[in-house]
Amino acid sequence: MTLWPRLSIDPEETLLSYADRLGLMHTGRGMERLLADLGIRRDHFVSGRGEAVLRLAEATGQAVEVLQNMAIRVFQRCASFRGEDVSKTFLSPRAGRYCPVCLAEDGPEAERRHRLLWGFRHVSRCDRHGVMLADAPIKDATSLRVALAGAPLAAPTEADDETPEYLVWLRERIHGESLCRETWLNEQTIEQVFAASEMLGGILEHGHGVSVTKLSPAQTEAATDIGFSIYREGPGAIEEALDTIRSMSPAKAVQAGPLAYYGKLHDWLDRRSNFIDPGPIKDILRDHIVKHSAVAPGETVLGVEIAHRRFHTLQSLSSEVGIERPRLSRLLRKIGEIPEAATELDSGNMVFEVARTVPLIEAFKTAVPLSAVPAYIGASKRQVEILYRAGILKPLVPSKSRGSVRNVVFARTHLDEFLDKLAGFPDLPVLASPDLHPIAYACQHGAGPFEEVFEGILNGRIRCFRHPDKAGIRSIYVDAKAFSRTRATA
């Protein structure tokens, strides 16, 4: 059968509220009597089962999709709303809170509607009228009629502040009043957005040990609004917030774990978000931990085993590169990785980026001292000093660093790259011109200063050849007379 007359649907209303109004219209006794007359099990309908919703759609002539959008499917451990998994405490179909102004505008008791938005835990006010939601006398009722139990409506209490941004976004998301432009947020469930926002804002506002479930409604609203203003901006803004949270932590020892640095945010993502996927915040926090902590390969961070280390402590770096800690500490000070004023405790609590620090340390272990460079690159001592001053040969530690004047060393790879560049010049012809001479001879016989001639060779302005039986700078030959002809022309 199809019920007549039909009762119009308010898309902001919950399915239980609509069913109770429909029952009052047709039976005068509310939802329970209507469901019994239609042969729909009450417990199945209250929990939002698909077959129960379908039976009501058939009886009313309403589109089942419309009724399903008004329903909250409740399971044993969690719930579902419009295809999104949510926790049972996040969204409830029960009529525990209401806006007195909305109900007064609805009119007679039979016309009072319980709005979907009022069932969200993070909603503490009516965004339409700017008043706080009032608690119903009976908390767990399925309809406002039963929840109010004939009591008069509560006096409206105006909210102190402006409507939070997240409530505006929620209304747009639920009721489609305008297009949600934040693609980043649209790809997540409502609970993922609100839960992450609440945790970020809660810690920033109340510290690492905050228990968000124990905050007052006003504190929950403020914390969620703070976090939402950050979260809606995307991963970059979230990472900046995590930087702040980490810096706020009283933990300073390098051995301190993520729980000490990130507080209840880490606790929530590590242990208390098992039933409901927390969304991308978990990956963002994991990346932040790995970026800023000395996580060893094989360790598990927020459920994922880390394959590659990104940071070392001083102790783990010492083991990695095979240099005793005191000597390594001095070396790291020399290359600027540890500040000169840092104490032993300070350096012990620091972390060092693997990608930059380990190759630098390895380079030092095989470095060539300045005194050995002439023999290594086939040059005179004076030629090496010239190339050093010109910046063509670059030491591992810049010359302005403390102690670098006495202990200048060069990475072997840097010198090998220099030699490879020289080896790339064309070989000296078998029938070479008698005017081709080593670069040192050419400079001594009027070709010009060594640094100018060598710079001209490197940038391709001066043609040169390489003697196949020699190595390094000694192998470079140039046309000595060509310099004389050039000067004569000039």
ABEGO torsion letter per residue (X at the ends): XBBOBBBBBBAABBAAAAAAAAAAAAAGAEAAAAAAAAGBBAAAAAAGBAAAAAAAAAAAGBBAAAAAAABBBBBAABBBBGGBBBBAAABBABBABBBAAAAAAAEBAAABBBBAAAABAABABBAAAGBBBBBBABAABABAAAAAGGBBBBBBBBBABBBBAAAAAAAAAAAGABBBABAAAAABBAAAAAAAAAAAAAAAAAEAABBAAABBAAAAAAAAAAAAAAAAAEAAAAAAAAAAAAAABABABAABBAAAAAEAAAAAAAAAAAABBAEAAAAAAAAAAAAABBBBBGBBBGGBBBABBABBBAAAAAAAAGBBAAAAAAAAAAAGABBAABBAAAAAABBBBAAAAAAAAAAAAABBBAAAAAAAAGBBAAAAAAAAAAGABBBABBAABBGAAABBBBBAAAAAAAAAAAAABBBBBABBBAABBBAAAAAAAGAEBAAAAAAAAAAGABBBBBBAABBEAAABBBBAAAAAAAAAAX
